[in-house]
């Protein structure tokens, strides 16, 4: 009886395995279906080798990052030096402008009495011009007056 039960169980397992194998065949043929595989732990030697490789690659990565940062700082240093030189040039230009402005102010102060004389002469010329216009108007009136009395006399 045990053999009959065992053979029946084997037959049932075979019958159940047959559709399972058929299903796995269709899954393997279907490209849209991913199959899962059991993860296995790599051997100890592989882990050590992978760790060494990881540390080596991490060292290369960090070296690259530090090199990039160092290059950034060197660029900033060069930019600061150039900016400092530009500011020194601008300072020299500002000093020259200030010196020239002082010279111009001194020259203007030296010319100020002459400019005041010119303004005074201009005012006197304007007053003289007004006097000339008044004299001209008066002489015309006098001429007209004399013509009127000259005819009467």
C-alpha positions in Angstrom: 0.0 0.0 0.0 2.8 2.3 0.7 4.1 1.7 -2.8 0.7 2.4 -4.2 0.5 5.7 -2.3 4.0 6.6 -3.3 3.4 5.8 -6.9 0.1 7.8 -6.8 1.9 10.7 -5.2 4.6 10.5 -7.8 2.0 10.4 -10.6 0.3 13.4 -9.0 3.6 15.3 -8.8 4.4 14.4 -12.4 1.0 15.6 -13.5 1.4 18.8 -11.5 5.0 19.3 -12.8 4.0 18.9 -16.4 1.7 22.0 -16.5 4.4 23.9 -14.4 7.1 23.1 -17.0 4.7 24.1 -19.8 4.0 27.4 -18.0 7.7 28.1 -17.5 8.4 27.4 -21.2 5.8 30.0 -22.2 7.2 32.5 -19.6 10.7 32.1 -20.9 9.5 32.7 -24.5 7.5 35.8 -23.5 10.0 38.8 -23.6 7.7 41.1 -21.5 7.9 38.8 -18.5 10.9 39.0 -16.2 11.8 35.9 -14.3 13.2 36.1 -10.8 16.3 34.3 -9.8 17.3 33.5 -6.3 20.1 35.7 -5.0 23.1 33.8 -3.9 25.9 35.2 -1.8 29.2 35.4 -3.7 32.2 33.5 -2.3 34.4 35.1 0.3 37.3 35.7 -2.1 34.9 37.5 -4.5 33.7 39.8 -1.7 37.2 40.8 -0.8 38.1 41.4 -4.4 34.9 43.5 -4.8 35.6 45.5 -1.7 39.1 46.2 -2.9 37.7 47.3 -6.3 35.1 49.4 -4.6 37.7 51.2 -2.4 39.9 51.7 -5.4 37.1 53.2 -7.5 36.0 55.3 -4.5 39.5 56.6 -4.1 39.6 57.6 -7.8 36.3 59.3 -7.4 37.3 61.2 -4.3 40.6 62.2 -5.9 38.7 63.6 -8.8 36.3 65.5 -6.6 39.2 67.0 -4.6 41.1 67.8 -7.7 38.1 69.6 -9.1 37.7 71.5 -5.9 41.4 72.4 -5.8 41.1 73.6 -9.4 38.1 75.8 -8.5 40.1 77.3 -5.7 43.0 78.0 -8.0 40.7 79.7 -10.5 39.2 81.8 -7.7 42.7 82.8 -6.6 43.6 83.8 -10.1 40.4 85.8 -10.4 41.1 87.5 -7.1 44.6 88.5 -8.3 43.3 89.9 -11.6 40.5 91.8 -9.7 43.1 93.2 -7.3 45.2 94.4 -10.3 42.2 96.0 -11.9 41.4 97.8 -8.7 44.9 99.1 -8.5 44.6 100.3 -12.1 41.3 102.0 -11.2 42.9 103.5 -8.1 45.7 105.0 -10.2 43.2 106.4 -12.7 41.1 107.9 -9.9 44.2 109.5 -8.4 45.1 111.0 -11.8 41.6 112.3 -12.2 41.7 113.8 -8.7 45.0 115.5 -9.4 43.8 116.9 -12.7 40.6 118.1 -11.1 42.6 119.9 -8.4 44.8 121.5 -11.2 41.7 122.6 -13.0 40.2 124.1 -9.9 43.4 126.0 -9.2 43.5 127.3 -12.7 39.8 128.3 -12.5 40.6 130.1 -9.2 43.4 131.9 -10.9 41.1 132.9 -13.7 38.3 134.0 -11.4 39.4 137.7 -11.1 39.6 137.9 -14.9 36.2 136.3 -15.3 34.8 138.8 -12.8 36.4 141.7 -14.8 34.9 140.2 -18.0 31.5 140.1 -16.3 31.9 143.7 -15.1 32.9 144.9 -18.6 29.9 143.0 -20.0 27.6 144.8 -17.6 29.2 148.2 -18.5 28.9 147.4 -22.2 25.2 146.6 -21.7 24.7 149.9 -19.8 26.7 151.8 -22.5 24.5 150.2 -25.2 21.4 151.3 -23.4 22.8 154.8 -23.0 23.6 154.8 -26.8 20.0 153.7 -27.6 18.6 156.5 -25.3 21.0 159.0 -26.9 20.0 157.9 -30.4 16.3 158.2 -29.4 16.9 161.6 -27.9 18.8 162.8 -30.9 16.0 161.7 -33.2 13.5 163.6 -31.1 15.7 166.6 -31.1 16.1 166.4 -34.8 12.4 166.2 -35.3 11.9 169.1 -32.8 14.4 171.3 -34.6 12.8 170.5 -38.0 9.5 171.6 -36.6 10.9 174.9 -35.2 13.2 175.4 -38.1 10.2 175.6 -40.4 8.4 177.9 -38.1 11.2 180.3 -37.8 
